[in-house]
Amino acid sequence: MAGFLLFVAEFALTLGIGVVGVVGFLALGREVLDQDAAVFDARAFRWAHRLLGDNQSGWVEQVTFLASRNFITAVALLLIGYFLFLRRHRWYTLLVPVVALGSITLNLVLKNTYQRPRPLLPLVSASGLSFPSGHAMISASFYGLLIYLVMTHVRRQKVLRWVLIVLLISLVLLIGITRVYLRVHYASDVLAGFTAGLVWLLIAIPLLQQIEKTVKNRTRSSPQLAEKQPE
């Protein structure tokens, strides 16, 4: 009974966060389409420069690189190799590319749906469309996945677990701020990217967990499958 209640509570919490995320993203998208976010975005540009200071493009670009497609792809491949050959957890080898590649693909779809140009006078070169921010969306989903892995695997060392979680959350937020600082994205792009990345993560993890449970149950109920698909 306690396990069932815990499942219901987790499901309700996940569903609630997902619904709020979808509504929030749609609200941001409407503000962008109606051009009602201009004042907020202008204030965010000024705030980011006051926060980080002038002429900080060097280290800021290094931070923002941590959410680039090339970097995320390389780290994702390392994680896949780790879970495939060292931990031998085939479901995590599926979860990592689904979250990473799915986030990249969904971002491209959303960008082409909203067709928002990038801000004028960027501090570094940037191409493509602006809404939602790809760096923000990818960082929220991928580093959010790392937070999930830390929460599920680093259980005995509570101090280390919370240190890693705080560092990862701080990194995601800093990546978002750097995109605004460099003027390659509006703040509304970044907020929408965070929201979309979180929603995608909340969809991908439970979905793959359910697929895992279904396959395991079928494997246990079929001796032939159990021989062909050892744990």
C-alpha positions in Angstrom: 0.0 0.0 0.0 2.8 2.4 0.9 4.5 1.6 -2.4 1.4 2.3 -4.3 0.8 5.7 -2.5 4.4 6.6 -3.3 3.9 5.8 -6.9 0.7 7.9 -7.1 2.5 10.8 -5.4 5.5 10.7 -7.7 3.2 10.4 -10.8 1.0 13.3 -9.6 4.1 15.5 -9.0 5.6 14.6 -12.4 2.3 15.2 -14.1 1.8 18.5 -12.3 5.3 19.8 -13.2 4.9 18.7 -16.8 1.5 20.5 -17.1 2.9 23.7 -15.6 5.9 23.4 -17.9 3.8 23.0 -21.0 1.5 25.9 -20.0 4.5 28.1 -19.2 6.2 27.4 -22.5 3.0 28.1 -24.5 2.6 31.4 -22.5 6.2 32.4 -23.3 5.6 31.5 -27.0 2.5 33.7 -27.1 4.4 36.6 -25.6 7.1 36.2 -28.2 4.6 36.0 -31.1 2.7 39.0 -29.8 6.0 40.9 -29.2 5.1 41.6 -25.6 8.4 40.4 -24.1 10.5 43.2 -25.5 10.7 45.2 -22.2 11.5 42.1 -20.2 14.2 41.0 -22.6 15.8 44.5 -22.7 16.0 44.6 -18.9 17.5 41.1 -18.9 20.3 42.2 -21.2 21.2 45.0 -18.9 21.0 42.8 -15.8 23.3 40.1 -17.3 25.9 42.7 -18.1 25.7 44.2 -14.6 26.0 40.7 -13.1 29.0 39.5 -15.1 30.7 42.8 -16.0 32.1 44.2 -19.2 34.5 42.5 -21.6 34.0 39.0 -20.2 33.3 37.2 -23.5 36.3 34.9 -23.1 35.4 32.8 -20.1 31.7 33.2 -20.9 32.1 31.5 -24.3 33.9 28.6 -22.5 30.9 28.2 -20.2 28.4 28.4 -23.0 30.4 25.7 -24.9 29.4 23.2 -22.2 25.9 23.1 -23.7 27.0 23.0 -27.3 25.9 20.1 -29.5 29.5 19.0 -30.0 30.3 18.9 -26.3 27.0 17.3 -25.3 27.4 14.6 -28.0 30.9 13.7 -26.8 29.8 13.5 -23.2 26.8 11.5 -24.2 29.0 9.0 -26.0 31.2 8.6 -23.0 28.1 8.0 -20.8 26.8 5.4 -23.2 30.1 3.6 -23.2 30.3 3.7 -19.4 26.8 2.2 -19.0 27.3 -0.3 -21.8 30.7 -1.7 -21.0 31.3 -1.0 -17.3 27.9 -0.9 -15.7 26.2 -3.1 -18.3 23.0 -1.3 -17.9 21.4 -1.4 -21.3 18.5 0.9 -20.4 20.7 3.8 -19.5 22.5 3.4 -22.8 19.1 4.0 -24.4 18.1 6.8 -22.0 21.1 8.9 -22.7 20.8 9.2 -26.5 17.0 9.5 -26.3 17.3 12.5 -23.9 20.2 14.2 -25.8 19.2 13.6 -29.4 15.5 14.0 -28.6 16.2 17.4 -27.0 18.2 18.6 -30.0 15.6 17.4 -32.5 12.7 18.9 -30.6 14.5 22.2 -30.3 15.0 22.4 -34.1 11.2 21.7 -34.5 10.3 24.4 -32.1 12.7 26.9 -33.6 11.2 26.4 -37.1 7.7 26.7 -35.6 8.2 30.1 -34.0 10.7 31.5 -36.5 12.1 34.2 -34.1 15.2 36.0 -35.3 18.2 36.4 -33.0 18.9 39.6 -31.1 20.7 42.4 -32.9 24.4 43.2 -32.2 25.5 39.9 -30.6 28.9 39.8 -29.0 29.9 36.6 -30.8 28.8 35.1 -34.1 25.6 33.0 -34.0 23.5 31.5 -36.7 20.0 30.1 -36.9 16.8 31.0 -35.1 16.4 32.2 -31.5 13.3 30.7 -29.8 13.7 28.6 -27.8 17.4 28.7 -26.9 19.1 25.4 -27.9 21.8 25.8 -25.3 19.3 26.4 -22.6 17.0 23.5 -23.7 19.9 21.0 -24.1 21.5 22.0 -20.8 18.2 21.6 -18.9 17.5 18.2 -20.4 21.0 16.7 -20.4 22.3 18.1 -17.2 18.9 17.4 -15.7 19.5 13.8 -16.7 22.8 13.9 -14.9 21.0 15.2 -11.8 18.6 12.2 -12.1 21.6 9.8 -12.4 23.2 11.4 -9.3 20.0 11.1 -7.3 19.6 7.4 -8.2 23.2 6.3 -7.9 24.8 8.5 -5.3 22.6 7.6 -2.4 25.0 6.7 0.4 27.2 9.8 0.1 24.5 12.4 0.8 27.0 15.3 1.0 28.5 14.4 -2.3 25.1 13.9 -3.9 23.9 17.4 -2.9 27.2 19.0 -3.9 26.9 17.5 -7.4 23.2 18.5 -7.7 23.9 22.1 -6.7 26.8 22.3 -9.1 24.8 21.0 -12.0 21.9 23.3 -11.3 24.3 26.2 -11.0 25.9 25.3 -14.3 22.5 25.1 -16.1 21.6 28.6 -14.8 25.0 30.0 -15.7 24.7 28.7 -19.2 21.4 30.5 -19.6 22.8 33.7 -18.3 25.8 33.5 -20.6 23.5 33.2 -23.6 21.8 36.5 -22.6 25.1 38.1 -21.8 26.5 37.3 -25.2 23.3 38.7 -26.8 22.8 35.6 -28.9 19.5 34.9 -27.2 16.7 36.9 -25.5 16.0 36.0 -21.9 12.6 34.7 -23.0 14.4 32.3 -25.3 16.4 31.0 -22.4 13.4 30.6 -20.1 11.5 28.8 -22.8 14.5 26.5 -23.5 14.7 25.6 -19.8 11.0 24.9 -19.7 11.0 22.7 -22.8 14.1 20.8 -21.8 12.6 20.0 -18.4 9.3 18.9 -19.9 11.1 16.7 -22.4 13.1 15.1 -19.5 9.9 14.4 -17.6 8.4 12.7 -20.6 11.5 10.6 -21.6 12.5 9.2 -18.2 9.0 7.8 -17.2 8.4 6.5 -20.7 11.6 4.6 -20.9 11.2 3.3 -17.4 7.8 1.9 -18.3 9.3 0.3 -21.5 12.0 -1.2 -19.3 9.5 -2.7 -16.9 7.3 -4.1 -19.7 10.3 -5.8 -21.4 11.6 -7.2 -18.1 8.1 -8.6 -17.2 7.9 -10.3 -20.6 11.4 -11.6 -20.3 10.6 -13.2 -16.9 7.4 -14.7 -18.1 9.1 -16.3 -21.1 12.1 -18.7 -20.5 13.2 -18.5 -24.1 13.4 -14.7 -24.0 15.2 -14.9 -20.6 17.9 -17.0 -22.2 18.3 -14.7 -25.2 18.2 -11.5 -23.2 20.3 -12.0 -20.0 20.3 -9.1 -17.5 
